[in-house]
Amino acid sequence: MEDLGDRQRVVTLALRDLGGQATELVITQEHFATVERYALKEEGWTQSVDKLERLMSADASA
């Protein structure tokens, strides 16, 4: 049986201008082999977006 845990996936990033200094980021990634794989990816994306937000906030205040 194929190991679906490490196969390639398409990730879609969409940005939407909310006006002013706000932008919405929507990340879509599908077809996870297990709930555990989904949780790992969700945690990774959350950490990445949090880091990006901190970097962008630091840039804006500099």
PDB file of N, H, CA, C and O in Angstrom:
ATOM      1  N   MET A   1       0.838  -1.192   0.000  1.00  0.00           N
ATOM      2  CA  MET A   1       0.000   0.000   0.000  1.00  0.00           C
ATOM      3  C   MET A   1       0.882   1.254   0.000  1.00  0.00           C
ATOM      4  O   MET A   1       1.921   1.286   0.661  1.00  0.00           O
ATOM      5  N   GLU A   2       0.474   2.263  -0.727  1.00  0.00           N
ATOM      6  H   GLU A   2      -0.369   2.237  -1.264  1.00  0.00           H
ATOM      7  CA  GLU A   2       1.235   3.513  -0.854  1.00  0.00           C
ATOM      8  C   GLU A   2       1.227   4.294   0.451  1.00  0.00           C
ATOM      9  O   GLU A   2       0.190   4.407   1.104  1.00  0.00           O
ATOM     10  N   ASP A   3       2.402   4.842   0.839  1.00  0.00           N
ATOM     11  H   ASP A   3       3.244   4.750   0.308  1.00  0.00           H
ATOM     12  CA  ASP A   3       2.501   5.714   2.001  1.00  0.00           C
ATOM     13  C   ASP A   3       2.097   7.118   1.575  1.00  0.00           C
ATOM     14  O   ASP A   3       2.850   7.796   0.876  1.00  0.00           O
ATOM     15  N   LEU A   4       0.924   7.552   1.989  1.00  0.00           N
ATOM     16  H   LEU A   4       0.313   7.001   2.557  1.00  0.00           H
ATOM     17  CA  LEU A   4       0.411   8.861   1.581  1.00  0.00           C
ATOM     18  C   LEU A   4       0.926   9.991   2.462  1.00  0.00           C
ATOM     19  O   LEU A   4       0.609  11.155   2.220  1.00  0.00           O
ATOM     20  N   GLY A   5       1.713   9.663   3.476  1.00  0.00           N
ATOM     21  H   GLY A   5       1.970   8.717   3.672  1.00  0.00           H
ATOM     22  CA  GLY A   5       2.176  10.666   4.415  1.00  0.00           C
ATOM     23  C   GLY A   5       3.104  11.696   3.830  1.00  0.00           C
ATOM     24  O   GLY A   5       3.068  12.857   4.239  1.00  0.00           O
ATOM     25  N   ASP A   6       3.934  11.308   2.883  1.00  0.00           N
ATOM     26  H   ASP A   6       3.963  10.366   2.550  1.00  0.00           H
ATOM     27  CA  ASP A   6       4.944  12.231   2.369  1.00  0.00           C
ATOM     28  C   ASP A   6       4.772  12.561   0.891  1.00  0.00           C
ATOM     29  O   ASP A   6       5.717  13.027   0.255  1.00  0.00           O
ATOM     30  N   ARG A   7       3.618  12.336   0.348  1.00  0.00           N
ATOM     31  H   ARG A   7       2.850  11.958   0.865  1.00  0.00           H
ATOM     32  CA  ARG A   7       3.426  12.637  -1.069  1.00  0.00           C
ATOM     33  C   ARG A   7       3.281  14.146  -1.285  1.00  0.00           C
ATOM     34  O   ARG A   7       2.971  14.894  -0.357  1.00  0.00           O
ATOM     35  N   GLN A   8       3.507  14.564  -2.501  1.00  0.00           N
ATOM     36  H   GLN A   8       3.758  13.956  -3.254  1.00  0.00           H
ATOM     37  CA  GLN A   8       3.415  15.989  -2.817  1.00  0.00           C
ATOM     38  C   GLN A   8       1.952  16.423  -2.853  1.00  0.00           C
ATOM     39  O   GLN A   8       1.064  15.654  -3.220  1.00  0.00           O
ATOM     40  N   ARG A   9       1.731  17.672  -2.463  1.00  0.00           N
ATOM     41  H   ARG A   9       2.452  18.297  -2.165  1.00  0.00           H
ATOM     42  CA  ARG A   9       0.384  18.253  -2.465  1.00  0.00           C
ATOM     43  C   ARG A   9       0.430  19.650  -3.054  1.00  0.00           C
ATOM     44  O   ARG A   9       1.475  20.300  -3.084  1.00  0.00           O
ATOM     45  N   VAL A  10      -0.699  20.086  -3.509  1.00  0.00           N
ATOM     46  H   VAL A  10      -1.548  19.558  -3.484  1.00  0.00           H
ATOM     47  CA  VAL A  10      -0.825  21.463  -3.973  1.00  0.00           C
ATOM     48  C   VAL A  10      -1.277  22.310  -2.795  1.00  0.00           C
ATOM     49  O   VAL A  10      -2.240  21.979  -2.103  1.00  0.00           O
ATOM     50  N   VAL A  11      -0.567  23.405  -2.581  1.00  0.00           N
ATOM     51  H   VAL A  11       0.215  23.674  -3.143  1.00  0.00           H
ATOM     52  CA  VAL A  11      -0.930  24.372  -1.544  1.00  0.00           C
ATOM     53  C   VAL A  11      -1.286  25.669  -2.259  1.00  0.00           C
ATOM     54  O   VAL A  11      -0.509  26.169  -3.073  1.00  0.00           O
ATOM     55  N   THR A  12      -2.445  26.203  -1.958  1.00  0.00           N
ATOM     56  H   THR A  12      -3.076  25.797  -1.297  1.00  0.00           H
ATOM     57  CA  THR A  12      -2.897  27.449  -2.576  1.00  0.00           C
ATOM     58  C   THR A  12      -2.889  28.555  -1.530  1.00  0.00           C
ATOM     59  O   THR A  12      -3.456  28.407  -0.448  1.00  0.00           O
ATOM     60  N   LEU A  13      -2.240  29.665  -1.867  1.00  0.00           N
ATOM     61  H   LEU A  13      -1.780  29.786  -2.747  1.00  0.00           H
ATOM     62  CA  LEU A  13      -2.224  30.848  -1.007  1.00  0.00           C
ATOM     63  C   LEU A  13      -2.998  31.945  -1.719  1.00  0.00           C
ATOM     64  O   LEU A  13      -2.739  32.235  -2.887  1.00  0.00           O
ATOM     65  N   ALA A  14      -3.936  32.548  -1.028  1.00  0.00           N
ATOM     66  H   ALA A  14      -4.146  32.312  -0.080  1.00  0.00           H
ATOM     67  CA  ALA A  14      -4.711  33.646  -1.595  1.00  0.00           C
ATOM     68  C   ALA A  14      -4.602  34.846  -0.659  1.00  0.00           C
ATOM     69  O   ALA A  14      -4.747  34.715   0.556  1.00  0.00           O
ATOM     70  N   LEU A  15      -4.346  36.012  -1.240  1.00  0.00           N
ATOM     71  H   LEU A  15      -4.228  36.119  -2.227  1.00  0.00           H
ATOM     72  CA  LEU A  15      -4.269  37.262  -0.481  1.00  0.00           C
ATOM     73  C   LEU A  15      -5.428  38.155  -0.894  1.00  0.00           C
ATOM     74  O   LEU A  15      -5.748  38.272  -2.077  1.00  0.00           O
ATOM     75  N   ARG A  16      -6.053  38.783   0.096  1.00  0.00           N
ATOM     76  H   ARG A  16      -5.794  38.688   1.057  1.00  0.00           H
ATOM     77  CA  ARG A  16      -7.165  39.686  -0.195  1.00  0.00           C
ATOM     78  C   ARG A  16      -6.967  40.974   0.579  1.00  0.00           C
ATOM     79  O   ARG A  16      -6.795  40.958   1.798  1.00  0.00           O
ATOM     80  N   ASP A  17      -6.991  42.093  -0.139  1.00  0.00           N
ATOM     81  H   ASP A  17      -7.130  42.106  -1.129  1.00  0.00           H
ATOM     82  CA  ASP A  17      -6.837  43.413   0.472  1.00  0.00           C
ATOM     83  C   ASP A  17      -8.092  43.729   1.273  1.00  0.00           C
ATOM     84  O   ASP A  17      -9.199  43.744   0.735  1.00  0.00           O
ATOM     85  N   LEU A  18      -7.905  43.980   2.557  1.00  0.00           N
ATOM     86  H   LEU A  18      -7.006  43.967   2.994  1.00  0.00           H
ATOM     87  CA  LEU A  18      -9.028  44.335   3.427  1.00  0.00           C
ATOM     88  C   LEU A  18      -9.112  45.836   3.654  1.00  0.00           C
ATOM     89  O   LEU A  18      -9.931  46.308   4.443  1.00  0.00           O
ATOM     90  N   GLY A  19      -8.260  46.587   2.960  1.00  0.00           N
ATOM     91  H   GLY A  19      -7.594  46.204   2.320  1.00  0.00           H
ATOM     92  CA  GLY A  19      -8.252  48.032   3.102  1.00  0.00           C
ATOM     93  C   GLY A  19      -7.294  48.474   4.185  1.00  0.00           C
ATOM     94  O   GLY A  19      -6.979  47.719   5.104  1.00  0.00           O
ATOM     95  N   GLY A  20      -6.842  49.691   4.067  1.00  0.00           N
ATOM     96  H   GLY A  20      -7.098  50.305   3.320  1.00  0.00           H
ATOM     97  CA  GLY A  20      -5.900  50.211   5.051  1.00  0.00           C
ATOM     98  C   GLY A  20      -4.618  49.408   5.042  1.00  0.00           C
ATOM     99  O   GLY A  20      -4.004  49.219   3.992  1.00  0.00           O
ATOM    100  N   GLN A  21      -4.214  48.937   6.203  1.00  0.00           N
ATOM    101  H   GLN A  21      -4.713  49.090   7.056  1.00  0.00           H
ATOM    102  CA  GLN A  21      -2.986  48.153   6.349  1.00  0.00           C
ATOM    103  C   GLN A  21      -3.276  46.660   6.518  1.00  0.00           C
ATOM    104  O   GLN A  21      -2.391  45.913   6.935  1.00  0.00           O
ATOM    105  N   ALA A  22      -4.488  46.211   6.206  1.00  0.00           N
ATOM    106  H   ALA A  22      -5.207  46.818   5.867  1.00  0.00           H
ATOM    107  CA  ALA A  22      -4.884  44.826   6.472  1.00  0.00           C
ATOM    108  C   ALA A  22      -4.968  43.989   5.201  1.00  0.00           C
ATOM    109  O   ALA A  22      -5.477  44.433   4.172  1.00  0.00           O
ATOM    110  N   THR A  23      -4.458  42.778   5.302  1.00  0.00           N
ATOM    111  H   THR A  23      -4.045  42.417   6.138  1.00  0.00           H
ATOM    112  CA  THR A  23      -4.548  41.809   4.222  1.00  0.00           C
ATOM    113  C   THR A  23      -4.911  40.459   4.817  1.00  0.00           C
ATOM    114  O   THR A  23      -4.347  40.047   5.830  1.00  0.00           O
ATOM    115  N   GLU A  24      -5.848  39.778   4.189  1.00  0.00           N
ATOM    116  H   GLU A  24      -6.306  40.113   3.365  1.00  0.00           H
ATOM    117  CA  GLU A  24      -6.238  38.439   4.623  1.00  0.00           C
ATOM    118  C   GLU A  24      -5.439  37.404   3.830  1.00  0.00           C
ATOM    119  O   GLU A  24      -5.297  37.519   2.613  1.00  0.00           O
ATOM    120  N   LEU A  25      -4.921  36.397   4.527  1.00  0.00           N
ATOM    121  H   LEU A  25      -5.036  36.304   5.516  1.00  0.00           H
ATOM    122  CA  LEU A  25      -4.208  35.293   3.905  1.00  0.00           C
ATOM    123  C   LEU A  25      -5.020  34.027   4.114  1.00  0.00           C
ATOM    124  O   LEU A  25      -5.354  33.678   5.246  1.00  0.00           O
ATOM    125  N   VAL A  26      -5.339  33.332   3.017  1.00  0.00           N
ATOM    126  H   VAL A  26      -5.067  33.615   2.097  1.00  0.00           H
ATOM    127  CA  VAL A  26      -6.059  32.057   3.092  1.00  0.00           C
ATOM    128  C   VAL A  26      -5.145  30.985   2.517  1.00  0.00           C
ATOM    129  O   VAL A  26      -4.694  31.088   1.375  1.00  0.00           O
ATOM    130  N   ILE A  27      -4.875  29.957   3.312  1.00  0.00           N
ATOM    131  H   ILE A  27      -5.241  29.873   4.239  1.00  0.00           H
ATOM    132  CA  ILE A  27      -4.026  28.841   2.895  1.00  0.00           C
ATOM    133  C   ILE A  27      -4.915  27.610   2.754  1.00  0.00           C
ATOM    134  O   ILE A  27      -5.630  27.242   3.686  1.00  0.00           O
ATOM    135  N   THR A  28      -4.865  26.975   1.582  1.00  0.00           N
ATOM    136  H   THR A  28      -4.284  27.273   0.825  1.00  0.00           H
ATOM    137  CA  THR A  28      -5.651  25.771   1.342  1.00  0.00           C
ATOM    138  C   THR A  28      -4.703  24.630   1.003  1.00  0.00           C
ATOM    139  O   THR A  28      -3.895  24.736   0.080  1.00  0.00           O
ATOM    140  N   GLN A  29      -4.806  23.543   1.752  1.00  0.00           N
ATOM    141  H   GLN A  29      -5.462  23.457   2.502  1.00  0.00           H
ATOM    142  CA  GLN A  29      -4.021  22.342   1.507  1.00  0.00           C
ATOM    143  C   GLN A  29      -4.929  21.163   1.850  1.00  0.00           C
ATOM    144  O   GLN A  29      -5.507  21.122   2.936  1.00  0.00           O
ATOM    145  N   GLU A  30      -5.057  20.206   0.934  1.00  0.00           N
ATOM    146  H   GLU A  30      -4.587  20.240   0.051  1.00  0.00           H
ATOM    147  CA  GLU A  30      -6.024  19.131   1.119  1.00  0.00           C
ATOM    148  C   GLU A  30      -5.389  17.756   0.969  1.00  0.00           C
ATOM    149  O   GLU A  30      -4.205  17.618   0.661  1.00  0.00           O
ATOM    150  N   HIS A  31      -6.217  16.748   1.198  1.00  0.00           N
ATOM    151  H   HIS A  31      -7.178  16.860   1.448  1.00  0.00           H
ATOM    152  CA  HIS A  31      -5.887  15.338   0.961  1.00  0.00           C
ATOM    153  C   HIS A  31      -4.797  14.817   1.892  1.00  0.00           C
ATOM    154  O   HIS A  31      -3.726  14.405   1.448  1.00  0.00           O
ATOM    155  N   PHE A  32      -5.083  14.843   3.161  1.00  0.00           N
ATOM    156  H   PHE A  32      -5.954  15.179   3.522  1.00  0.00           H
ATOM    157  CA  PHE A  32      -4.151  14.320   4.151  1.00  0.00           C
ATOM    158  C   PHE A  32      -4.440  12.846   4.391  1.00  0.00           C
ATOM    159  O   PHE A  32      -5.596  12.423   4.402  1.00  0.00           O
ATOM    160  N   ALA A  33      -3.392  12.077   4.581  1.00  0.00           N
ATOM    161  H   ALA A  33      -2.452  12.420   4.572  1.00  0.00           H
ATOM    162  CA  ALA A  33      -3.544  10.635   4.769  1.00  0.00           C
ATOM    163  C   ALA A  33      -4.167  10.301   6.122  1.00  0.00           C
ATOM    164  O   ALA A  33      -4.928   9.341   6.241  1.00  0.00           O
ATOM    165  N   THR A  34      -3.842  11.099   7.141  1.00  0.00           N
ATOM    166  H   THR A  34      -3.224  11.879   7.044  1.00  0.00           H
ATOM    167  CA  THR A  34      -4.351  10.826   8.489  1.00  0.00           C
ATOM    168  C   THR A  34      -4.654  12.140   9.204  1.00  0.00           C
ATOM    169  O   THR A  34      -4.218  13.211   8.782  1.00  0.00           O
ATOM    170  N   VAL A  35      -5.393  12.037  10.269  1.00  0.00           N
ATOM    171  H   VAL A  35      -5.747  11.167  10.612  1.00  0.00           H
ATOM    172  CA  VAL A  35      -5.683  13.204  11.111  1.00  0.00           C
ATOM    173  C   VAL A  35      -4.388  13.736  11.714  1.00  0.00           C
ATOM    174  O   VAL A  35      -4.217  14.943  11.882  1.00  0.00           O
ATOM    175  N   GLU A  36      -3.486  12.824  12.036  1.00  0.00           N
ATOM    176  H   GLU A  36      -3.625  11.843  11.900  1.00  0.00           H
ATOM    177  CA  GLU A  36      -2.205  13.233  12.614  1.00  0.00           C
ATOM    178  C   GLU A  36      -1.395  14.074  11.624  1.00  0.00           C
ATOM    179  O   GLU A  36      -0.783  15.070  12.010  1.00  0.00           O
ATOM    180  N   ARG A  37      -1.389  13.674  10.348  1.00  0.00           N
ATOM    181  H   ARG A  37      -1.885  12.865  10.034  1.00  0.00           H
ATOM    182  CA  ARG A  37      -0.684  14.455   9.316  1.00  0.00           C
ATOM    183  C   ARG A  37      -1.303  15.833   9.170  1.00  0.00           C
ATOM    184  O   ARG A  37      -0.591  16.827   9.025  1.00  0.00           O
ATOM    185  N   TYR A  38      -2.627  15.895   9.208  1.00  0.00           N
ATOM    186  H   TYR A  38      -3.205  15.087   9.325  1.00  0.00           H
ATOM    187  CA  TYR A  38      -3.320  17.179   9.131  1.00  0.00           C
ATOM    188  C   TYR A  38      -2.891  18.076  10.296  1.00  0.00           C
ATOM    189  O   TYR A  38      -2.588  19.254  10.103  1.00  0.00           O
ATOM    190  N   ALA A  39      -2.869  17.511  11.498  1.00  0.00           N
ATOM    191  H   ALA A  39      -3.116  16.555  11.655  1.00  0.00           H
ATOM    192  CA  ALA A  39      -2.501  18.287  12.687  1.00  0.00           C
ATOM    193  C   ALA A  39      -1.075  18.814  12.588  1.00  0.00           C
ATOM    194  O   ALA A  39      -0.809  19.954  12.968  1.00  0.00           O
ATOM    195  N   LEU A  40      -0.157  17.996  12.080  1.00  0.00           N
ATOM    196  H   LEU A  40      -0.373  17.070  11.771  1.00  0.00           H
ATOM    197  CA  LEU A  40       1.231  18.448  11.902  1.00  0.00           C
ATOM    198  C   LEU A  40       1.318  19.605  10.917  1.00  0.00           C
ATOM    199  O   LEU A  40       2.025  20.582  11.163  1.00  0.00           O
ATOM    200  N   LYS A  41       0.606  19.498   9.813  1.00  0.00           N
ATOM    201  H   LYS A  41       0.031  18.704   9.614  1.00  0.00           H
ATOM    202  CA  LYS A  41       0.636  20.571   8.805  1.00  0.00           C
ATOM    203  C   LYS A  41      -0.021  21.833   9.347  1.00  0.00           C
ATOM    204  O   LYS A  41       0.474  22.939   9.127  1.00  0.00           O
ATOM    205  N   GLU A  42      -1.134  21.671  10.057  1.00  0.00           N
ATOM    206  H   GLU A  42      -1.536  20.773  10.236  1.00  0.00           H
ATOM    207  CA  GLU A  42      -1.811  22.836  10.633  1.00  0.00           C
ATOM    208  C   GLU A  42      -0.892  23.557  11.614  1.00  0.00           C
ATOM    209  O   GLU A  42      -0.805  24.785  11.603  1.00  0.00           O
ATOM    210  N   GLU A  43      -0.211  22.793  12.457  1.00  0.00           N
ATOM    211  H   GLU A  43      -0.282  21.795  12.465  1.00  0.00           H
ATOM    212  CA  GLU A  43       0.720  23.388  13.413  1.00  0.00           C
ATOM    213  C   GLU A  43       1.859  24.115  12.687  1.00  0.00           C
ATOM    214  O   GLU A  43       2.246  25.216  13.077  1.00  0.00           O
ATOM    215  N   GLY A  44       2.382  23.500  11.648  1.00  0.00           N
ATOM    216  H   GLY A  44       2.068  22.606  11.331  1.00  0.00           H
ATOM    217  CA  GLY A  44       3.469  24.121  10.884  1.00  0.00           C
ATOM    218  C   GLY A  44       3.042  25.409  10.209  1.00  0.00           C
ATOM    219  O   GLY A  44       3.760  26.407  10.264  1.00  0.00           O
ATOM    220  N   TRP A  45       1.870  25.397   9.567  1.00  0.00           N
ATOM    221  H   TRP A  45       1.287  24.586   9.523  1.00  0.00           H
ATOM    222  CA  TRP A  45       1.378  26.619   8.913  1.00  0.00           C
ATOM    223  C   TRP A  45       1.101  27.705   9.945  1.00  0.00           C
ATOM    224  O   TRP A  45       1.405  28.874   9.711  1.00  0.00           O
ATOM    225  N   THR A  46       0.527  27.329  11.080  1.00  0.00           N
ATOM    226  H   THR A  46       0.280  26.379  11.270  1.00  0.00           H
ATOM    227  CA  THR A  46       0.231  28.314  12.119  1.00  0.00           C
ATOM    228  C   THR A  46       1.507  28.976  12.628  1.00  0.00           C
ATOM    229  O   THR A  46       1.558  30.196  12.786  1.00  0.00           O
ATOM    230  N   GLN A  47       2.529  28.178  12.883  1.00  0.00           N
ATOM    231  H   GLN A  47       2.488  27.187  12.755  1.00  0.00           H
ATOM    232  CA  GLN A  47       3.810  28.732  13.332  1.00  0.00           C
ATOM    233  C   GLN A  47       4.412  29.646  12.263  1.00  0.00           C
ATOM    234  O   GLN A  47       4.944  30.709  12.584  1.00  0.00           O
ATOM    235  N   SER A  48       4.332  29.242  11.012  1.00  0.00           N
ATOM    236  H   SER A  48       3.900  28.378  10.752  1.00  0.00           H
ATOM    237  CA  SER A  48       4.900  30.050   9.921  1.00  0.00           C
ATOM    238  C   SER A  48       4.182  31.384   9.777  1.00  0.00           C
ATOM    239  O   SER A  48       4.818  32.425   9.613  1.00  0.00           O
ATOM    240  N   VAL A  49       2.867  31.351   9.838  1.00  0.00           N
ATOM    241  H   VAL A  49       2.349  30.506   9.971  1.00  0.00           H
ATOM    242  CA  VAL A  49       2.093  32.594   9.693  1.00  0.00           C
ATOM    243  C   VAL A  49       2.302  33.498  10.901  1.00  0.00           C
ATOM    244  O   VAL A  49       2.396  34.717  10.754  1.00  0.00           O
ATOM    245  N   ASP A  50       2.376  32.914  12.089  1.00  0.00           N
ATOM    246  H   ASP A  50       2.300  31.924  12.209  1.00  0.00           H
ATOM    247  CA  ASP A  50       2.652  33.720  13.288  1.00  0.00           C
ATOM    248  C   ASP A  50       4.011  34.420  13.170  1.00  0.00           C
ATOM    249  O   ASP A  50       4.146  35.595  13.510  1.00  0.00           O
ATOM    250  N   LYS A  51       5.006  33.686  12.687  1.00  0.00           N
ATOM    251  H   LYS A  51       4.897  32.731  12.411  1.00  0.00           H
ATOM    252  CA  LYS A  51       6.341  34.277  12.516  1.00  0.00           C
ATOM    253  C   LYS A  51       6.302  35.392  11.471  1.00  0.00           C
ATOM    254  O   LYS A  51       6.900  36.449  11.669  1.00  0.00           O
ATOM    255  N   LEU A  52       5.608  35.163  10.373  1.00  0.00           N
ATOM    256  H   LEU A  52       5.122  34.304  10.212  1.00  0.00           H
ATOM    257  CA  LEU A  52       5.480  36.185   9.331  1.00  0.00           C
ATOM    258  C   LEU A  52       4.807  37.436   9.891  1.00  0.00           C
ATOM    259  O   LEU A  52       5.230  38.557   9.610  1.00  0.00           O
ATOM    260  N   GLU A  53       3.759  37.234  10.681  1.00  0.00           N
ATOM    261  H   GLU A  53       3.416  36.323  10.910  1.00  0.00           H
ATOM    262  CA  GLU A  53       3.065  38.370  11.287  1.00  0.00           C
ATOM    263  C   GLU A  53       4.001  39.178  12.187  1.00  0.00           C
ATOM    264  O   GLU A  53       3.994  40.408  12.144  1.00  0.00           O
ATOM    265  N   ARG A  54       4.808  38.489  13.003  1.00  0.00           N
ATOM    266  H   ARG A  54       4.814  37.490  13.038  1.00  0.00           H
ATOM    267  CA  ARG A  54       5.755  39.187  13.872  1.00  0.00           C
ATOM    268  C   ARG A  54       6.784  39.970  13.045  1.00  0.00           C
ATOM    269  O   ARG A  54       7.113  41.110  13.372  1.00  0.00           O
ATOM    270  N   LEU A  55       7.283  39.353  11.985  1.00  0.00           N
ATOM    271  H   LEU A  55       7.016  38.427  11.719  1.00  0.00           H
ATOM    272  CA  LEU A  55       8.261  40.037  11.134  1.00  0.00           C
ATOM    273  C   LEU A  55       7.662  41.266  10.454  1.00  0.00           C
ATOM    274  O   LEU A  55       8.298  42.317  10.375  1.00  0.00           O
ATOM    275  N   MET A  56       6.443  41.122   9.970  1.00  0.00           N
ATOM    276  H   MET A  56       5.926  40.269  10.034  1.00  0.00           H
ATOM    277  CA  MET A  56       5.783  42.251   9.300  1.00  0.00           C
ATOM    278  C   MET A  56       5.471  43.367  10.295  1.00  0.00           C
ATOM    279  O   MET A  56       5.568  44.545   9.949  1.00  0.00           O
ATOM    280  N   SER A  57       5.103  43.017  11.512  1.00  0.00           N
ATOM    281  H   SER A  57       5.025  42.060  11.793  1.00  0.00           H
ATOM    282  CA  SER A  57       4.826  44.023  12.542  1.00  0.00           C
ATOM    283  C   SER A  57       6.087  44.763  12.932  1.00  0.00           C
ATOM    284  O   SER A  57       6.064  45.975  13.144  1.00  0.00           O
ATOM    285  N   ALA A  58       7.180  44.042  13.028  1.00  0.00           N
ATOM    286  H   ALA A  58       7.198  43.057  12.856  1.00  0.00           H
ATOM    287  CA  ALA A  58       8.474  44.669  13.361  1.00  0.00           C
ATOM    288  C   ALA A  58       8.908  45.620  12.252  1.00  0.00           C
ATOM    289  O   ALA A  58       9.419  46.706  12.527  1.00  0.00           O
ATOM    290  N   ASP A  59       8.708  45.219  11.005  1.00  0.00           N
ATOM    291  H   ASP A  59       8.293  44.337  10.782  1.00  0.00           H
ATOM    292  CA  ASP A  59       9.026  46.070   9.858  1.00  0.00           C
ATOM    293  C   ASP A  59       8.201  47.339   9.854  1.00  0.00           C
ATOM    294  O   ASP A  59       8.717  48.418   9.566  1.00  0.00           O
ATOM    295  N   ALA A  60       6.934  47.217  10.169  1.00  0.00           N
ATOM    296  H   ALA A  60       6.515  46.340  10.403  1.00  0.00           H
ATOM    297  CA  ALA A  60       6.027  48.356  10.145  1.00  0.00           C
ATOM    298  C   ALA A  60       6.374  49.373  11.227  1.00  0.00           C
ATOM    299  O   ALA A  60       6.161  50.572  11.044  1.00  0.00           O
ATOM    300  N   SER A  61       6.906  48.902  12.348  1.00  0.00           N
ATOM    301  H   SER A  61       7.079  47.928  12.496  1.00  0.00           H
ATOM    302  CA  SER A  61       7.213  49.821  13.437  1.00  0.00           C
ATOM    303  C   SER A  61       8.620  50.402  13.337  1.00  0.00           C
ATOM    304  O   SER A  61       8.982  51.291  14.108  1.00  0.00           O
ATOM    305  N   ALA A  62       9.415  49.901  12.389  1.00  0.00           N
ATOM    306  H   ALA A  62       9.122  49.179  11.763  1.00  0.00           H
ATOM    307  CA  ALA A  62      10.801  50.396  12.240  1.00  0.00           C
ATOM    308  C   ALA A  62      10.869  51.685  11.468  1.00  0.00           C
ATOM    309  O   ALA A  62      11.956  52.223  11.260  1.00  0.00           O
TER     310      ALA A  62
END
